[in-house]
Amino acid sequence: MGRIHTLITAGPTREMIDRVRDWGNIFSGQTGLDLAMAFLSLGDVTLLTSNREHAAGFDGFTGKGGMLGVETFRSHADLQTLLRERITDAGSPTDVVAMTAAVADYAPVGSYRVVSRTPNPDGTETWITRDVSAPKVKSTHAEIAVLARQTRKLIDEFRGAWGFGGVLIKFKLEVALGDEELLAVAGASRRASGADLMVANTLEMARPADPGAAAAWLMDDAAAVRVPRNELAARIVGWTLARLGPVGG
């Protein structure tokens, strides 16, 4: 086939608690940037990232097969809008999507002062709270609770609402699972989203005491292979080439 267009998401989403505070996660988007640079050997790449330094440093970078275009997002809603626009744009088709972004599972919808907490015999608690949501929640409360609502799984929109028929690569991170349980959870997740390839690891695999030991599992219908972190981008590109066939022109 001819040169391919790859769309990659990277970095964490940040969700606002009030107008000055937010929550997110510990990841930087480096895996997505590494993958974007590797996919430039196959054609043009669009990188959607929340890492402003990556955007400033690499937008317009030219590789041997194409050019890297970078756009930024902050929240789950921002990323959802960008993805929907690009995947449903018939004039600029996407062949491969890699969803490395660490997307928030919950978004804050209100802040509440905790007035009292009463334990119940069944292990639950009865809380009395007062809504203290504000443009800046005051710091005078001894305890507050932030109510959050579950966000939509963006990875599930590709095969559903957005009708994406290209190669879909899903990333999944778990914590404190052994390999057998991780592979079972990740395999079920890959099938549920209709993803062609799953890149799965645990926090312990991603950030081991010895950084040189960082690794992830690559899983498709045929096999699961453990890959060192420093080989991950090249192995994903190689897997994509094997699936799509020769790329050129």
DRENLUM-220411 format. One line per 3 residues: number of its first residue (from 1); their letters; for each residue y, z, x of N, C-alpha, C. Coordinates in Angstrom, 1 decimal. Example, Ala and Ser with C-alpha at 12.3 -4.5 7.8 and 13.67 -1.06 7.14 Angstrom:
% DRENLUM-220411
1> AS> -5.7/7.8/13.2/-4.5/7.8/12.3/-3.3/7.8/13.2 | -2.2/7.1/12.8/-1.1/7.1/13.7/0.0/7.9/12.9
***
This chain:
% DRENLUM-220411
1> MGR> -1.2/0.0/0.8/0.0/0.0/0.0/1.2/0.0/0.9 | 2.4/-0.2/0.3/3.7/-0.2/1.0/4.1/1.2/1.3 | 5.3/1.3/1.9/5.8/2.6/2.2/5.8/3.5/1.0
4> IHT> 5.6/4.8/1.2/5.6/5.7/0.0/6.8/6.5/0.0 | 7.1/7.0/-1.2/8.2/8.0/-1.3/7.6/9.3/-1.7 | 7.9/10.3/-0.9/7.4/11.7/-1.1/8.5/12.6/-1.5
7> LIT> 8.2/13.5/-2.4/9.2/14.5/-2.9/8.6/15.9/-2.6 | 9.4/16.7/-1.8/8.9/18.0/-1.4/9.9/19.0/-1.8 | 9.4/20.1/-2.3/10.3/21.3/-2.6/10.0/22.4/-1.6
10> AGP> 11.0/23.2/-1.3/10.9/24.2/-0.2/11.9/25.3/-0.5 | 11.4/26.5/0.0/12.3/27.7/-0.1/12.2/28.4/-1.4 | 12.7/29.6/-1.4/12.6/30.5/-2.6/13.7/30.1/-3.7
13> TRE> 13.4/30.4/-4.9/14.4/30.4/-5.9/15.0/31.8/-5.9 | 16.3/31.9/-6.3/17.0/33.2/-6.5/17.4/33.3/-7.9 | 17.1/34.4/-8.5/17.4/34.6/-10.0/18.4/35.7/-10.1
16> MID> 19.5/35.5/-10.9/20.6/36.4/-10.9/20.3/37.6/-11.8 | 20.5/38.8/-11.3/20.4/40.1/-12.1/21.7/40.3/-12.8 | 22.8/40.2/-12.1/24.2/40.1/-12.6/24.9/39.1/-11.8
19> RVR> 26.2/39.1/-11.9/27.0/38.0/-11.2/27.0/38.2/-9.7 | 26.6/39.3/-9.2/26.7/39.5/-7.8/25.4/39.9/-7.1 | 24.4/40.2/-7.9/23.0/40.6/-7.4/22.0/39.6/-7.9
22> DWG> 21.0/39.4/-7.0/19.9/38.5/-7.4/18.5/39.0/-6.9 | 17.5/38.4/-7.3/16.2/38.6/-6.6/15.5/37.3/-6.2 | 14.6/37.4/-5.2/13.9/36.2/-4.8/12.7/36.6/-4.0
25> NIF> 12.4/36.0/-2.9/11.2/36.4/-2.1/11.5/36.2/-0.6 | 10.5/36.4/0.2/10.8/36.6/1.7/10.7/35.2/2.4 | 10.4/34.1/1.7/10.1/32.9/2.5/11.3/32.0/2.7
28> SGQ> 11.3/31.2/3.7/12.5/30.5/4.2/12.5/29.0/3.9 | 11.4/28.4/3.5/11.3/27.0/3.3/10.9/26.2/4.5 | 10.5/26.9/5.6/10.1/26.2/6.9/8.9/25.3/6.7
31> TGL> 7.9/25.7/5.9/6.7/24.9/5.7/7.1/23.6/5.0 | 8.0/23.7/4.0/8.4/22.4/3.3/9.2/21.5/4.3 | 10.0/22.1/5.1/10.7/21.2/6.1/9.8/20.6/7.1
34> DLA> 8.8/21.3/7.6/7.8/20.8/8.5/7.1/19.6/7.8 | 6.7/19.8/6.6/6.0/18.8/5.8/6.8/17.6/5.6 | 8.1/17.8/5.3/9.0/16.6/5.1/9.1/15.8/6.3
37> MAF> 9.3/16.4/7.5/9.4/15.7/8.7/8.1/14.9/9.0 | 6.9/15.5/8.7/5.7/14.8/8.9/5.5/13.6/8.0 | 5.9/13.7/6.8/5.8/12.6/5.8/6.7/11.5/6.1
40> LSL> 7.7/11.7/6.9/8.6/10.6/7.3/7.9/9.5/8.0 | 6.7/9.7/8.5/5.9/8.7/9.1/5.3/7.7/8.1 | 5.4/8.1/6.8/4.8/7.2/5.8/5.9/6.5/4.9
43> GDV> 7.2/6.9/5.0/8.2/6.4/4.2/9.3/7.4/4.0 | 10.1/7.1/3.0/11.3/8.0/2.7/10.8/9.3/2.0 | 11.6/10.3/2.3/11.2/11.7/1.8/12.5/12.2/1.1
46> TLL> 12.3/12.8/0.0/13.4/13.6/-0.7/12.9/15.1/-0.6 | 13.8/15.9/0.1/13.5/17.4/0.2/14.5/18.1/-0.7 | 13.9/18.9/-1.7/14.7/19.8/-2.5/14.5/21.2/-1.9
49> TSN> 15.6/21.8/-1.4/15.4/23.1/-0.7/16.5/24.0/-1.1 | 16.2/25.3/-1.0/17.2/26.3/-1.2/17.8/26.8/0.1 | 17.2/26.3/1.2/17.7/26.7/2.5/18.9/25.8/2.9
52> REH> 20.1/26.4/2.9/21.3/25.6/3.1/21.4/25.1/4.6 | 20.8/25.9/5.5/20.9/25.4/6.9/20.0/24.2/7.1 | 18.8/24.2/6.5/18.0/23.0/6.6/18.7/21.8/5.9
55> AAG> 19.3/22.0/4.8/20.0/20.9/4.2/21.1/20.3/5.1 | 21.9/21.2/5.7/23.0/20.8/6.5/22.5/20.1/7.8 | 21.4/20.5/8.3/20.9/20.0/9.6/20.1/18.8/9.5
58> FDG> 19.5/18.5/8.3/18.5/17.4/8.3/18.7/16.4/7.2 | 19.7/16.5/6.4/20.0/15.5/5.4/20.4/14.2/6.2 | 19.7/13.1/5.9/20.0/11.8/6.5/19.2/11.6/7.8
61> FTG> 18.3/12.5/8.2/17.5/12.4/9.4/16.6/11.2/9.2 | 16.5/10.4/10.2/15.6/9.2/10.2/14.4/9.3/11.0 | 13.2/9.1/10.4/12.0/9.1/11.2/11.5/7.7/11.4
64> KGG> 10.3/7.6/11.9/9.8/6.3/12.2/9.4/5.5/11.0 | 9.2/6.1/9.8/8.8/5.4/8.7/9.9/5.4/7.6 | 10.9/6.2/7.7/11.9/6.3/6.6/12.9/7.3/6.9
67> MLG> 13.7/7.6/5.8/14.8/8.5/5.9/14.6/9.8/5.0 | 15.2/10.9/5.5/15.1/12.1/4.7/16.4/12.4/4.0 | 16.3/12.5/2.7/17.4/12.9/1.9/17.2/14.3/1.4
70> VET> 18.2/15.2/1.5/18.1/16.6/1.1/19.1/17.0/0.0 | 18.6/17.7/-1.0/19.4/18.2/-2.0/19.0/19.7/-2.2 | 20.0/20.5/-2.6/19.8/22.0/-2.7/19.7/22.5/-4.1
73> FRS> 19.0/23.6/-4.3/18.9/24.3/-5.5/19.0/25.8/-5.2 | 19.2/26.5/-6.3/19.3/28.0/-6.1/18.2/28.7/-7.0 | 18.3/28.4/-8.3/17.5/29.1/-9.3/16.3/28.2/-9.8
76> HAD> 15.4/28.8/-10.5/14.3/28.1/-11.2/14.9/27.0/-12.1 | 15.9/27.3/-12.8/16.5/26.3/-13.7/17.1/25.1/-12.9 | 17.7/25.4/-11.8/18.3/24.3/-11.0/17.1/23.4/-10.5
79> LQT> 16.1/24.0/-10.0/14.9/23.2/-9.5/14.3/22.4/-10.6 | 14.1/23.0/-11.8/13.5/22.3/-12.9/14.3/21.1/-13.3 | 15.6/21.2/-13.3/16.5/20.1/-13.6/16.3/18.9/-12.6
82> LLR> 16.4/19.3/-11.3/16.3/18.3/-10.2/14.9/17.6/-10.3 | 13.9/18.3/-10.5/12.5/17.7/-10.5/12.4/16.8/-11.8 | 12.8/17.3/-12.9/12.7/16.4/-14.1/13.4/15.1/-13.9
85> ERI> 14.6/15.2/-13.4/15.4/14.0/-13.2/14.7/13.0/-12.3 | 14.2/13.5/-11.2/13.6/12.6/-10.2/12.2/12.0/-10.6 | 11.4/12.9/-11.2/10.1/12.4/-11.6/10.1/11.5/-12.8
88> TDA> 11.1/11.6/-13.7/11.2/10.7/-14.9/12.1/9.5/-14.6 | 12.7/9.4/-13.4/13.5/8.2/-13.1/12.7/7.0/-12.7 | 12.5/6.1/-13.7/11.7/4.9/-13.4/12.2/4.0/-12.3
91> GSP> 13.5/4.1/-12.1/14.1/3.3/-11.1/13.9/3.7/-9.6 | 13.4/5.0/-9.5/13.2/5.5/-8.1/11.8/6.3/-8.2 | 10.7/5.5/-8.2/9.4/6.1/-8.4/9.0/7.0/-7.2
94> TDV> 8.3/8.1/-7.5/7.8/9.0/-6.5/6.3/8.8/-6.4 | 5.7/8.7/-5.2/4.3/8.5/-5.0/3.6/9.8/-4.8 | 4.2/10.8/-4.1/3.5/12.0/-3.7/4.5/13.2/-3.9
97> VAM> 4.0/14.3/-4.5/4.8/15.5/-4.7/4.1/16.6/-4.0 | 4.8/17.4/-3.2/4.3/18.6/-2.5/5.2/19.8/-2.9 | 4.6/20.7/-3.7/5.4/21.8/-4.3/5.2/23.0/-3.4
100> TAA> 6.0/23.1/-2.2/5.9/24.2/-1.4/6.8/25.4/-1.8 | 7.8/25.1/-2.6/8.8/26.1/-3.0/8.2/27.3/-3.6 | 8.8/28.5/-3.2/8.3/29.7/-3.7/9.1/30.0/-5.0
103> VAD> 8.6/29.6/-6.1/9.4/29.6/-7.4/9.1/31.0/-8.1 | 10.2/31.6/-8.6/10.1/32.9/-9.3/9.3/32.8/-10.5 | 8.4/33.8/-10.7/7.6/33.8/-11.9/8.3/34.5/-13.1
106> YAP> 9.4/35.2/-12.7/10.2/35.9/-13.8/11.7/35.8/-13.5 | 12.4/35.7/-14.5/13.9/35.7/-14.4/14.5/36.8/-15.2 | 15.5/37.6/-14.6/16.1/38.7/-15.3/16.8/38.3/-16.5
109> VGS> 16.7/39.1/-17.6/17.4/38.9/-18.8/18.3/40.1/-19.2 | 18.2/41.2/-18.5/19.0/42.4/-18.9/18.7/43.6/-18.0 | 19.7/44.5/-17.9/19.6/45.7/-17.1/19.8/46.9/-18.0
112> YRV> 18.9/47.9/-17.7/18.9/49.1/-18.6/18.9/50.4/-17.9 | 19.7/51.3/-18.3/19.7/52.7/-17.7/18.5/53.4/-18.3 | 17.7/54.0/-17.4/16.5/54.8/-17.9/17.0/56.2/-18.3
115> VSR> 16.9/56.5/-19.6/17.4/57.8/-20.1/16.2/58.8/-19.9 | 15.0/58.4/-20.3/13.9/59.2/-20.2/12.6/58.4/-20.1 | 11.5/59.0/-19.5/10.2/58.4/-19.5/9.2/59.5/-19.8
118> TPN> 8.4/59.2/-20.9/7.5/60.2/-21.4/6.0/59.7/-21.2 | 5.2/60.3/-20.4/3.8/59.9/-20.2/3.0/60.1/-21.5 | 2.1/59.2/-21.9/1.3/59.3/-23.0/-0.2/59.5/-22.6
121> PDG> -1.0/60.1/-23.4/-2.4/60.4/-23.0/-3.2/59.2/-22.6 | -2.8/58.0/-23.1/-3.6/56.8/-22.8/-3.2/56.1/-21.5 | -2.3/56.7/-20.8/-1.8/56.2/-19.5/-0.6/55.3/-19.6
124> TET> -0.1/55.1/-20.9/1.2/54.3/-21.0/2.3/55.3/-21.0 | 3.5/54.8/-21.0/4.7/55.6/-21.0/5.6/55.1/-22.1 | 6.3/56.1/-22.7/7.4/55.7/-23.7/8.7/55.9/-23.0
127> WIT> 9.5/54.9/-22.9/10.8/54.9/-22.3/11.9/54.9/-23.3 | 13.0/55.6/-23.0/14.2/55.5/-23.7/15.2/54.9/-22.8 | 15.8/53.8/-23.1/16.8/53.1/-22.2/18.1/52.8/-23.0
130> RDV> 19.1/52.5/-22.2/20.4/52.1/-22.7/20.8/50.8/-22.0 | 21.1/49.8/-22.7/21.5/48.5/-22.1/22.8/48.7/-21.3 | 22.8/48.4/-20.0/23.9/48.5/-19.2/24.2/47.2/-18.5
133> SAP> 23.7/46.1/-19.1/24.0/44.8/-18.5/25.5/44.5/-18.4 | 25.9/44.0/-17.3/27.4/43.7/-17.1/27.5/42.7/-16.0 | 28.7/42.1/-15.8/28.9/41.2/-14.7/28.5/41.8/-13.4
136> KVK> 28.8/43.1/-13.2/28.3/43.9/-12.1/27.8/45.2/-12.6 | 26.5/45.4/-12.6/25.9/46.7/-13.1/26.4/47.8/-12.2 | 26.9/48.9/-12.9/27.4/50.0/-12.1/26.4/50.7/-11.3
139> STH> 26.9/51.3/-10.2/26.0/52.0/-9.3/25.8/53.5/-9.6 | 26.3/53.9/-10.7/26.3/55.3/-11.1/25.1/55.8/-11.8 | 24.2/54.9/-12.1/23.0/55.2/-12.8/21.9/55.7/-11.9
142> AEI> 21.2/56.8/-12.2/20.2/57.4/-11.4/19.0/56.4/-11.3 | 18.7/55.8/-12.4/17.6/54.8/-12.4/18.0/53.7/-13.4 | 17.7/52.5/-13.0/17.8/51.4/-13.9/16.5/50.6/-14.0
145> AVL> 16.3/49.9/-15.0/15.1/48.9/-15.2/15.7/47.6/-15.5 | 15.2/46.6/-14.8/15.6/45.2/-15.0/14.5/44.5/-15.8 | 14.9/44.0/-17.0/13.9/43.3/-17.9/13.9/41.8/-17.5
148> ARQ> 12.7/41.3/-17.3/12.6/39.9/-16.9/11.6/39.2/-17.8 | 11.9/37.9/-18.0/11.1/37.1/-18.8/10.4/36.0/-18.0 | 9.1/35.8/-18.3/8.3/34.8/-17.5/8.9/33.4/-17.6
151> TRK> 8.9/32.8/-16.4/9.4/31.4/-16.3/8.3/30.4/-16.5 | 8.7/29.2/-16.7/7.7/28.1/-16.9/7.1/27.8/-15.5 | 5.8/27.5/-15.5/5.2/27.0/-14.2/5.6/25.6/-14.0
154> LID> 6.5/25.3/-13.1/7.0/23.9/-12.9/5.9/23.0/-12.5 | 4.9/23.5/-11.7/3.8/22.6/-11.2/3.0/22.0/-12.4 | 3.0/22.8/-13.5/2.2/22.3/-14.7/3.0/21.2/-15.5
157> EFR> 4.3/21.0/-15.2/5.1/20.0/-15.9/4.8/18.6/-15.4 | 4.3/18.5/-14.2/4.1/17.2/-13.6/3.1/16.3/-14.4 | 1.9/16.9/-14.7/0.9/16.1/-15.4/1.1/16.2/-16.9
160> GAW> 2.0/17.1/-17.3/2.3/17.3/-18.8/3.5/16.5/-19.2 | 4.6/17.3/-19.4/5.8/16.7/-19.9/6.4/15.6/-19.1 | 6.2/15.6/-17.8/6.9/14.6/-17.0/6.0/13.4/-16.7
163> GFG> 4.7/13.4/-17.1/3.9/12.3/-17.0/3.7/11.7/-15.5 | 3.7/12.6/-14.5/3.6/12.1/-13.2/2.1/11.7/-12.9 | 1.9/10.5/-12.4/0.6/9.9/-12.1/0.3/9.8/-10.6
166> GVL> 1.2/10.3/-9.7/0.9/10.2/-8.3/0.1/11.3/-7.7 | 0.2/11.4/-6.4/-0.6/12.5/-5.7/0.2/13.8/-5.9 | -0.4/14.8/-6.3/0.2/16.1/-6.5/-0.5/17.2/-5.6
169> IKF> 0.4/17.8/-4.8/-0.1/18.8/-3.8/0.5/20.2/-4.3 | -0.4/21.1/-4.5/0.0/22.4/-5.0/-0.1/23.5/-3.9 | 0.8/24.4/-3.8/0.7/25.5/-2.8/0.5/26.8/-3.6
172> KLE> -0.3/27.7/-3.1/-0.6/29.0/-3.8/-0.7/30.1/-2.7 | 0.0/31.2/-3.0/0.0/32.4/-2.1/-0.5/33.6/-2.9 | -1.5/34.3/-2.4/-2.0/35.5/-2.9/-1.8/36.6/-1.9
175> VAL> -2.1/37.9/-2.3/-2.0/39.0/-1.4/-3.3/39.8/-1.5 | -3.8/40.1/-0.3/-5.0/41.0/-0.1/-6.3/40.5/-0.8 | -6.5/39.2/-0.8/-7.8/38.7/-1.3/-8.6/38.2/-0.1
178> GDE> -9.9/38.4/-0.2/-10.8/37.8/0.8/-11.0/36.3/0.5 | -11.6/35.6/1.5/-11.7/34.2/1.4/-12.4/33.7/0.1 | -13.5/34.4/-0.2/-14.3/33.9/-1.4/-13.5/34.0/-2.6
181> ELL> -12.8/35.2/-2.8/-12.0/35.3/-4.0/-10.8/34.4/-4.0 | -10.1/34.2/-2.9/-9.0/33.3/-2.8/-9.4/31.9/-3.1 | -10.5/31.4/-2.6/-11.0/30.1/-2.9/-11.3/29.9/-4.4
184> AVA> -11.9/30.9/-5.0/-12.2/30.8/-6.4/-10.9/30.8/-7.3 | -9.9/31.6/-7.0/-8.7/31.7/-7.7/-7.9/30.4/-7.5 | -7.9/29.9/-6.2/-7.1/28.7/-5.9/-7.7/27.4/-6.5
187> GAS> -9.1/27.4/-6.5/-9.7/26.2/-7.1/-9.5/26.1/-8.6 | -9.5/27.3/-9.3/-9.2/27.3/-10.7/-7.8/26.9/-11.0 | -6.9/27.3/-10.1/-5.5/27.0/-10.3/-5.2/25.5/-10.1
190> RRA> -5.9/25.0/-9.1/-5.7/23.5/-8.8/-6.1/22.7/-10.0 | -7.3/23.0/-10.5/-7.8/22.3/-11.7/-6.9/22.4/-12.9 | -6.4/23.6/-13.1/-5.5/23.9/-14.3/-4.3/23.1/-14.2
193> SGA> -3.7/22.8/-13.0/-2.5/22.1/-12.9/-2.7/20.6/-12.7 | -3.9/20.2/-12.6/-4.2/18.7/-12.3/-3.8/18.3/-10.9 | -3.8/19.2/-10.0/-3.4/18.9/-8.6/-4.5/18.3/-7.9
196> DLM> -4.2/17.4/-7.0/-5.2/16.7/-6.2/-5.6/17.5/-5.0 | -4.6/18.2/-4.4/-4.9/19.0/-3.2/-4.2/20.4/-3.4 | -4.9/21.4/-3.0/-4.4/22.8/-3.0/-4.3/23.3/-1.6
199> VAN> -3.1/23.9/-1.3/-2.9/24.5/0.0/-2.8/26.0/-0.4 | -3.8/26.8/0.0/-3.9/28.2/-0.4/-4.0/29.1/0.8 | -3.3/30.2/0.7/-3.5/31.3/1.7/-3.0/32.6/1.1
202> TLE> -3.2/33.7/1.9/-2.7/35.0/1.5/-1.5/35.3/2.4 | -0.8/36.4/2.0/0.3/36.8/2.8/-0.2/37.2/4.2 | -1.4/37.8/4.2/-2.0/38.2/5.5/-2.3/37.0/6.4
205> MAR> -2.7/35.9/5.8/-3.0/34.7/6.5/-1.7/34.0/7.0 | -0.7/34.1/6.1/0.6/33.4/6.4/1.4/34.2/7.5 | 1.3/35.5/7.5/2.0/36.3/8.4/1.1/37.3/9.1
208> PAD> 0.2/36.9/9.9/-0.7/37.8/10.6/0.0/38.5/11.8 | -0.6/39.5/12.3/-0.1/40.2/13.4/0.1/39.3/14.6 | -0.8/38.4/14.8/-0.7/37.4/15.8/-0.2/36.1/15.2
211> PGA> 1.1/35.7/15.3/1.6/34.5/14.7/0.7/33.2/14.9 | 0.1/33.2/16.1/-0.8/32.0/16.4/-2.0/31.9/15.5 | -2.3/33.0/14.8/-3.5/33.0/13.9/-3.2/32.6/12.5
214> AAA> -1.9/32.3/12.2/-1.6/31.9/10.8/-2.4/30.6/10.4 | -2.8/30.6/9.1/-3.6/29.5/8.6/-3.5/29.4/7.1 | -4.1/28.3/6.6/-4.2/28.1/5.2/-5.5/27.3/4.9
217> WLM> -5.9/27.4/3.7/-7.0/26.5/3.2/-6.5/25.3/2.5 | -7.1/24.1/2.9/-6.9/22.9/2.2/-8.1/22.6/1.3 | -7.9/22.4/0.0/-8.9/22.3/-1.0/-8.7/21.1/-1.9
220> DDA> -9.8/20.3/-2.0/-9.7/19.2/-3.0/-11.1/19.2/-3.8 | -11.4/18.2/-4.5/-12.6/18.1/-5.3/-13.9/18.2/-4.4 | -13.7/17.8/-3.1/-14.9/17.6/-2.2/-15.2/18.8/-1.4
223> AAV> -14.1/19.5/-0.9/-14.3/20.5/0.2/-13.1/21.4/0.3 | -13.4/22.5/1.0/-12.3/23.5/1.4/-12.4/23.7/2.9 | -11.3/23.5/3.6/-11.2/23.6/5.0/-10.1/24.5/5.4
226> RVP> -10.4/25.4/6.3/-9.4/26.4/6.9/-8.7/25.7/8.0 | -7.3/25.6/8.0/-6.5/24.9/8.9/-5.5/25.8/9.6 | -5.4/25.8/10.9/-4.3/26.5/11.5/-2.9/26.1/11.1
229> RNE> -2.0/27.1/11.0/-0.7/26.8/10.5/0.0/25.6/11.3 | -0.2/25.6/12.6/0.5/24.6/13.4/-0.1/23.2/13.2 | -1.2/23.0/12.5/-1.8/21.7/12.2/-1.6/21.3/10.7
232> LAA> -1.0/22.2/10.0/-1.1/22.1/8.5/-0.4/20.8/8.0 | 0.8/20.5/8.5/1.6/19.4/8.0/0.9/18.1/8.4 | 0.4/18.0/9.6/-0.3/16.8/10.0/-1.6/16.6/9.2
235> RIV> -2.3/17.6/8.9/-3.6/17.5/8.2/-3.3/17.1/6.7 | -2.2/17.6/6.1/-1.9/17.2/4.8/-1.5/15.7/4.7 | -0.7/15.2/5.7/-0.4/13.8/5.8/-1.6/13.0/6.0
238> GWT> -2.5/13.4/6.8/-3.8/12.7/7.1/-4.6/12.6/5.8 | -4.7/13.7/5.1/-5.4/13.7/3.8/-4.8/12.7/2.8 | -3.5/12.7/2.8/-2.8/11.8/1.9/-3.0/10.3/2.2
241> LAR> -3.0/10.0/3.5/-3.3/8.7/4.0/-4.7/8.3/3.6 | -5.7/9.2/3.7/-7.1/8.9/3.4/-7.2/8.6/1.9 | -6.4/9.3/1.1/-6.4/9.1/-0.4/-5.7/7.8/-0.8
244> LGP> -4.6/7.5/-0.2/-3.8/6.4/-0.6/-4.2/5.0/0.0 | -4.8/5.1/1.2/-5.1/3.9/2.0/-4.0/3.6/3.0 | -4.1/2.5/3.7/-3.1/2.2/4.7/-1.7/2.0/4.1
247> VGG> -0.8/2.6/4.9/0.6/2.5/4.5/1.4/1.7/5.5 | 2.2/0.8/5.0/3.0/0.0/5.9/4.0/-0.9/5.2 | 4.9/-1.6/6.0/5.8/-2.5/5.4/6.7/-1.9/4.4
***
